[in-house]
Amino acid sequence: MKKTQSQRVFSVKQVAQMCRVSNETIRRWIRKHGLNAYNTTGGLAIKILESDLRKFSEGLRVFVDWDSAGDE
């Protein structure tokens, strides 16, 4: 049986800080460049899974400061 590993979930603001870009840039990456993201219940907040951010950043060679992950 494959062990499921929990992964971190980030807000748009957190990802923007980690990538050193604006919140709007993250939203543009979601809308136009294929960064997967999910709305929370009620659609009030956009969340990005760590695995989706890793795949996106590796594919487009986007800098991500993983050491700052989770800082707010």
Summary of the structure (lengths in Angstrom):
residues: 72
radius of gyration: 12.3
end to end distance: 36.1
largest distance: 41.0
contacts: 171
relative contact order: 0.25
helix: 49%
strand: 12%
